């Protein structure tokens, strides 16, 4: 049986923020962020939540400057904000920067929450056809495969993949 191993897509890491008491409209309080990459196949997996970032003494004029590690192959990112650690429910989507930084000045959240990835009881989606691009991305006819990759430790293993394309067969055999 043929086995194809593909590295999982990378997630943004090292999300860090620097609070400021002027230049924005954020109220004093605690804030948390997660970032997801946008690649040619859609929204990828979320990175690790930032540490707590606190604005104190801003009197409603605070802002937070965010940075994170760049994800190769990403065309942009989605930034999500919450005031309760680990609780990202819609609406919490605040921006879609094209670089690995963003300054949050109190943008009103839009509808949307980061993709959820369950590490326990992961069910493998049925893939009828898959395409591989160099360096980390995989797509399938059934959506969500880039999100599914986020629940795996390091790689995705596809066994018994059937294809009619000789080019794809060469990848698998």
C-alpha positions in Angstrom: 0.0 0.0 0.0 1.4 3.4 -0.9 1.9 6.0 1.7 2.2 9.8 1.1 3.6 11.9 3.9 3.1 15.6 3.8 4.3 18.2 6.4 1.5 19.9 8.0 0.9 23.6 7.3 2.6 25.9 9.8 0.7 28.1 12.2 1.7 31.6 13.3 3.9 31.4 16.4 5.2 33.9 19.0 2.3 36.3 18.9 3.4 39.2 21.1 1.9 42.5 21.9 3.1 45.8 23.2 0.5 47.9 24.9 0.4 51.7 24.7 -1.9 54.1 26.7 -2.3 56.5 23.7 -3.0 56.4 20.0 -6.1 54.3 20.0 -9.5 53.8 21.6 -9.0 50.6 23.6 -10.2 50.6 27.2 -8.0 49.5 30.1 -8.1 45.7 30.5 -6.6 42.4 29.6 -6.5 41.2 25.9 -5.6 37.9 24.2 -5.0 37.3 20.5 -4.7 34.4 18.1 -3.6 34.6 14.4 -4.3 32.3 11.5 -2.5 32.3 8.1 -4.4 32.7 4.8 -2.8 30.6 2.1 -4.0 29.7 -1.5 -6.5 27.2 0.0 -8.1 29.4 2.6 -7.7 29.9 6.3 -5.0 27.8 7.9 -4.7 26.7 11.5 -4.5 29.1 14.4 -1.4 29.7 16.3 -0.9 29.6 20.0 -2.7 32.3 21.9 -0.7 35.3 23.0 0.2 35.9 26.6 -2.1 38.3 28.4 -1.6 41.9 27.2 -2.8 44.5 29.7 -3.5 48.2 29.1 -3.5 50.2 32.3 -4.0 53.9 32.6 -5.0 54.6 29.1 -8.4 56.0 30.0 -9.9 54.6 26.7 -7.2 55.7 24.4 -5.0 52.6 24.4 -3.7 50.4 21.6 -1.7 47.2 21.2 1.0 46.6 18.6 1.1 42.9 17.6 3.8 40.9 15.9 4.2 37.2 15.1 6.5 34.8 13.2 5.8 34.9 9.5 4.3 31.8 7.9 5.9 30.9 4.5 3.3 30.8 1.7 0.8 33.0 3.5 -0.7 35.9 1.5 -2.3 37.4 4.6 -3.4 36.6 8.2 -6.6 36.9 10.3 -6.3 38.4 13.8 -8.8 37.5 16.5 -9.1 39.2 19.9 -10.8 38.3 23.2 -10.8 39.6 26.7 -11.3 36.1 28.2 -8.4 33.8 27.8 -9.1 30.9 25.4 -12.7 32.1 24.6 -12.9 33.0 21.0 -16.5 33.1 20.0 -18.0 35.2 17.2 -17.6 38.1 16.9 -13.9 38.3 17.6 -12.3 38.7 14.1 -10.7 42.1 14.0 -8.3 42.4 11.0 -6.7 40.8 8.0 -3.2 42.3 7.7 -0.9 41.3 4.8 2.2 41.3 6.9 3.1 39.6 10.3 2.2 42.7 12.3 -1.0 44.7 13.2 -1.8 47.5 15.6 -5.1 47.1 17.4 -6.7 50.4 18.1 -10.1 49.0 19.1 -11.5 47.8 15.9 -15.0 46.5 16.3 -15.0 42.7 15.9 -16.6 41.3 12.9 -18.6 38.0 12.7 -16.2 35.1 12.8 -14.1 33.0 15.2 -10.8 31.1 14.5 -11.1 27.6 13.3 -11.5 25.0 16.1 -9.2 22.0 16.1 -10.0 19.1 18.4 -6.9 17.1 19.4 -9.0 14.4 20.9 -11.2 12.0 18.8 -9.9 13.4 15.5 -11.8 11.9 12.6 -10.0 11.5 9.3 -11.9 13.2 6.4 -12.5 11.1 3.3 -10.4 12.5 0.5 -11.3 11.7 -3.1 -8.5 13.7 -4.6 -5.6 15.6 -3.2 -3.0 18.0 -4.7 0.3 18.7 -3.2 2.2 22.0 -3.5 5.9 22.4 -2.4 6.5 23.0 1.2 3.4 22.4 3.3 0.1 22.7 1.7 -2.5 20.1 0.7 -5.9 20.5 -0.6 -8.8 18.0 -1.2 -12.1 18.1 -2.9 -13.8 18.1 0.5 -13.0 21.4 2.2 -11.3 21.9 5.5 -8.2 19.7 4.9 -5.8 22.6 5.8 -7.7 23.0 9.1 -7.5 19.2 9.7 -3.8 19.3 9.4 -3.6 21.5 12.4 -4.7 18.7 14.7 -1.8 16.4 13.7 1.5 16.5 15.4 4.0 16.8 12.4 2.7 15.1 9.3 -0.3 13.8 7.4 -0.2 10.2 6.2 -2.4 9.2 3.4 -2.6 5.5 2.8 -4.1 3.8 -0.3 -4.7 7.0 -2.2 -6.2 6.2 -5.6 -5.6 8.4 -8.6 -5.9 8.3 -12.4 -3.2 10.9 -13.0 0.2 9.5 -13.8 1.8 12.7 -12.3 0.0 12.1 -9.0 0.7 8.4 -9.1 4.4 9.2 -9.3 4.0 11.2 -6.0 2.3 8.3 -4.3 4.1 5.2 -5.7 
